[in-house]
Amino acid sequence: MVISTSWAALANLADAAVDSTFGERVRFIPWSDGGGYQTAGPDNSRAPSPVVLACFVNPAASTSDTSAGTRITSDLKLSIRQSLVPAKLRKGDRVDFLDRDDWTLQVSFIEPGPTGRYVIHLLRTTESELT
């Protein structure tokens, strides 16, 4: 029996297996950094994403304070299938980890991967920045 399939179909099967085994429920929250006289907060012009599964990765995280001492940055990453990344996701948006207590991280930058998975680099934010 010969099974004809494409690389993309095989990659999707592998990704689905990885996500169902190691994935966490996350929601992407559009965020506005303020500017001018506006305060930072949720960007109501873009809808939050539906809940999706993604794999949290934390390889050899390093911690440092900013000059203002308000943010701790670490090399925190989220591995997610390209098809699940919201089209208008951008730097500064928030990622809410629904299975962890009060864990919301900020998107630092997005890196496309060679296999159709994106790596979203994240920053930890202080609680005062989220309210």
C-alpha positions in Angstrom: 0.0 0.0 0.0 1.4 3.4 -1.0 0.5 6.4 1.0 0.8 9.7 -1.0 1.2 12.7 1.2 3.1 15.9 1.4 5.7 17.2 3.8 3.3 19.8 5.1 0.7 17.1 5.9 3.3 15.0 7.8 4.5 18.1 9.7 0.9 18.9 10.7 0.5 15.4 12.1 3.7 15.7 14.1 2.8 19.2 15.3 -0.7 18.1 16.4 0.9 15.2 18.4 3.4 17.5 20.1 0.8 20.1 20.9 -1.7 17.5 22.3 1.1 16.0 24.5 3.0 19.0 25.6 0.8 22.0 24.7 -0.7 24.5 27.1 -3.9 26.5 26.5 -3.0 30.1 25.6 -4.9 33.2 24.4 -3.3 36.1 22.6 -4.5 39.5 23.8 -4.0 42.5 21.6 -2.3 45.3 23.6 -1.7 49.0 23.0 1.4 50.6 24.4 -0.4 53.9 24.8 1.4 56.9 23.4 0.5 60.5 23.5 -2.1 60.9 26.2 -3.4 57.4 26.1 -2.5 54.8 28.7 -1.3 51.3 27.9 -4.0 48.6 27.9 -6.0 46.2 25.8 -6.3 47.1 22.2 -10.1 46.9 21.6 -9.7 47.5 17.8 -8.4 43.9 17.5 -10.2 40.9 18.9 -8.5 38.4 21.3 -7.6 35.1 19.7 -9.5 31.9 20.4 -7.8 29.6 22.9 -5.1 27.5 21.2 -2.5 24.9 22.2 1.2 25.9 22.2 4.4 24.6 23.7 6.1 26.8 26.3 9.9 26.5 26.1 12.3 27.9 28.7 15.9 27.0 27.8 18.6 28.4 30.1 16.6 31.5 31.1 18.6 34.5 32.1 17.3 37.3 34.3 18.1 41.0 34.2 16.5 44.2 35.3 15.9 47.2 33.0 17.3 50.6 33.9 14.0 51.5 35.4 14.0 48.3 37.4 10.4 47.5 36.4 10.7 44.5 34.1 12.5 41.2 34.4 13.4 39.7 31.0 14.2 36.1 30.4 14.6 34.0 27.3 11.1 32.6 27.4 9.6 31.2 24.2 6.4 29.8 22.9 6.5 27.3 20.0 3.3 27.4 18.0 2.0 26.2 14.7 2.0 28.9 12.1 -1.7 28.4 11.3 -2.6 29.3 15.0 -0.7 32.6 15.2 -3.1 35.5 15.0 -2.6 37.4 11.7 -2.1 40.8 13.5 0.0 39.6 16.4 2.8 42.1 17.1 5.4 43.2 19.6 3.8 44.2 22.9 0.7 42.0 22.7 0.1 39.8 25.7 0.0 36.0 25.9 -2.3 34.6 28.7 -1.4 31.1 29.9 -4.7 29.8 31.0 -3.4 26.8 32.9 -1.0 28.8 35.1 -2.0 31.1 37.9 -1.8 34.8 36.7 0.7 34.2 34.0 0.6 36.8 31.3 3.7 37.5 29.2 4.5 40.1 26.6 5.5 39.4 23.0 9.0 40.6 22.4 9.4 39.3 18.8 8.2 36.6 16.5 10.6 34.3 14.6 9.3 32.0 11.8 10.7 28.5 12.0 11.7 26.3 9.1 9.1 23.6 9.8 6.0 25.8 9.9 6.2 26.5 13.7 6.8 30.0 14.9 8.9 30.8 18.0 7.4 33.7 19.9 9.9 35.3 22.2 8.3 36.6 25.4 9.1 39.0 28.3 7.8 38.7 31.8 5.8 41.8 32.8 5.3 43.2 36.3 1.8 43.0 37.7 1.4 46.8 37.7 1.9 46.9 33.9 -1.0 44.5 33.4 -3.6 46.6 35.2 
